[in-house]
């Protein structure tokens, strides 16, 4: 079986996108890695549920999201949720440009954290991970119009937040 037709090889190729998505949900690099690992384990355990020919990326994003929601709810019940303030390492030279980029990244992250989960998730799926509206809708189990509406509201709130 060629790599492009091997779903497990496709899973491996999707890991960077899954990590970016997980980081957008958790805002913490280490938690994102743990989330992706747990989601991949669930995917492998439930591999028999994957329908060949369907969108593997959407299926995996859905597993990452539901795993995160389950973990988030569990932490809320146990009241041990901690909020990290760590930003990913940004490549580049030291100096004013690096500080400006980090400052802007913090501003974007702060505004992203104010978005409702539904809007932030759609924004990450479509703009960061490049999913189509239809694939994001399938992954989330909502109509395409809902994805479009959430994305529009998220973009407006992001724009307003950054302009403030």
C-alpha positions as CSV (number, residue, x, y, z in Angstrom):
1,X,0.0,0.0,0.0
2,X,1.4,3.4,-1.0
3,X,1.8,6.0,1.8
4,X,-0.9,8.3,0.3
5,X,-3.3,5.3,0.5
6,X,-2.2,4.1,3.9
7,X,-4.3,5.8,6.6
8,X,-1.8,5.2,9.3
9,X,0.9,6.9,7.3
10,X,-1.5,9.7,6.7
11,X,-2.0,9.9,10.5
12,X,1.7,10.4,10.9
13,X,1.8,13.1,8.3
14,X,-1.1,14.9,10.0
15,X,0.8,15.1,13.4
16,X,2.1,18.7,12.9
17,X,-1.4,20.0,12.1
18,X,-2.9,18.1,15.0
19,X,-0.2,19.7,17.3
20,X,-1.0,23.2,16.0
21,X,-4.7,22.6,16.6
22,X,-4.1,21.1,20.1
23,X,-1.9,24.1,21.0
24,X,-4.7,26.4,19.9
25,X,-7.1,24.6,22.3
26,X,-4.7,24.2,25.3
27,X,-2.4,27.3,24.9
28,X,0.3,25.1,26.3
29,X,2.9,23.2,24.3
30,X,3.2,20.3,26.7
31,X,-0.5,19.9,27.2
32,X,-0.9,20.0,23.4
33,X,1.6,17.2,23.0
34,X,-0.2,15.1,25.6
35,X,-3.5,15.8,24.0
36,X,-2.3,14.7,20.6
37,X,-0.8,11.6,22.0
38,X,-4.0,10.7,23.8
39,X,-6.1,11.4,20.7
40,X,-3.8,9.3,18.5
41,X,-4.1,6.5,21.0
42,X,-7.9,6.7,20.8
43,X,-7.8,6.9,17.0
44,X,-5.6,3.7,16.9
45,X,-7.9,1.9,19.4
46,X,-10.9,2.9,17.3
47,X,-9.3,2.4,13.9
48,X,-12.1,0.0,13.0
49,X,-14.6,3.0,13.2
50,X,-12.8,5.0,10.5
51,X,-14.6,4.8,7.2
52,X,-12.1,4.4,4.4
53,X,-12.5,7.1,1.8
54,X,-13.7,9.6,4.3
55,X,-11.7,12.6,5.5
56,X,-9.1,11.3,7.9
57,X,-8.0,14.8,9.0
58,X,-11.6,15.8,10.0
59,X,-12.0,12.5,11.9
60,X,-8.7,13.1,13.8
61,X,-9.5,16.8,14.5
62,X,-12.8,15.6,16.0
63,X,-11.0,13.1,18.2
64,X,-8.6,15.8,19.4
65,X,-11.4,18.2,20.1
66,X,-13.5,15.7,22.0
67,X,-10.5,14.4,24.0
68,X,-9.7,18.0,24.9
69,X,-13.3,18.7,26.0
70,X,-13.4,15.5,28.1
71,X,-10.1,16.5,29.8
72,X,-11.3,20.0,30.3
73,X,-14.5,18.9,31.9
74,X,-12.6,16.5,34.1
75,X,-10.3,19.2,35.3
76,X,-13.2,21.5,36.0
77,X,-14.8,18.8,38.1
78,X,-11.6,18.3,40.0
79,X,-10.8,22.1,40.1
80,X,-7.2,21.5,39.3
81,X,-7.1,23.4,36.0
82,X,-4.0,25.6,35.6
83,X,-3.6,28.3,33.0
84,X,-0.2,28.4,31.3
85,X,1.3,31.7,30.1
86,X,3.9,30.0,27.9
87,X,4.3,31.0,24.3
88,X,5.9,28.8,21.7
89,X,9.5,29.6,20.8
90,X,9.5,32.0,17.9
91,X,12.4,31.7,15.4
92,X,14.4,34.7,14.7
93,X,17.2,36.9,16.0
94,X,17.3,38.6,19.3
95,X,16.3,42.2,19.5
96,X,13.4,44.6,19.0
97,X,11.9,42.7,16.1
98,X,11.7,39.5,18.1
99,X,10.1,41.4,21.1
100,X,7.6,43.0,18.8
101,X,6.6,39.6,17.3
102,X,6.3,38.1,20.7
103,X,4.2,41.0,21.9
104,X,1.9,40.7,18.9
105,X,1.6,37.0,19.4
106,X,0.7,37.6,23.1
107,X,-2.0,40.1,22.0
108,X,-3.4,37.6,19.5
109,X,-3.3,34.8,22.0
110,X,-5.0,37.0,24.6
111,X,-7.8,37.9,22.2
112,X,-8.1,34.3,21.1
113,X,-8.6,33.2,24.7
114,X,-11.6,35.6,25.0
115,X,-13.4,33.9,22.0
116,X,-16.0,31.4,22.9
117,X,-14.8,27.8,22.4
118,X,-17.0,27.2,19.4
119,X,-15.6,30.3,17.6
120,X,-12.0,29.6,18.6
121,X,-12.2,26.0,17.4
122,X,-13.6,26.9,14.0
123,X,-11.1,29.7,13.6
124,X,-8.2,27.3,14.3
125,X,-9.6,24.6,12.0
126,X,-10.2,26.9,9.0
127,X,-7.4,29.5,9.3
128,X,-4.6,27.7,11.0
129,X,-5.1,24.1,9.8
130,X,-6.6,25.0,6.4
131,X,-9.7,22.8,6.7
132,X,-12.5,23.6,4.3
133,X,-15.8,24.8,5.7
134,X,-17.3,21.5,4.8
135,X,-14.6,19.5,6.5
136,X,-14.7,21.6,9.6
137,X,-18.5,21.2,9.7
138,X,-18.2,17.4,9.4
139,X,-15.5,17.3,12.1
140,X,-17.7,19.4,14.5
141,X,-20.9,17.8,13.5
142,X,-22.6,21.1,12.6
143,X,-24.0,22.6,9.3
144,X,-21.6,24.5,7.0
145,X,-23.6,27.6,7.7
146,X,-22.9,27.3,11.4
147,X,-19.1,27.1,10.6
148,X,-19.3,30.2,8.4
149,X,-21.3,32.1,11.0
150,X,-18.9,31.2,13.9
151,X,-15.9,32.0,11.7
152,X,-17.3,35.4,10.8
153,X,-18.1,36.2,14.4
154,X,-14.6,35.0,15.5
155,X,-12.9,37.1,12.9
156,X,-14.9,40.2,13.9
157,X,-14.1,39.7,17.6
158,X,-10.5,39.1,16.8
159,X,-10.3,42.3,14.7
160,X,-12.1,44.3,17.4
161,X,-9.9,42.9,20.1
162,X,-6.7,43.7,18.3
163,X,-7.9,47.2,17.4
164,X,-8.6,48.0,21.0
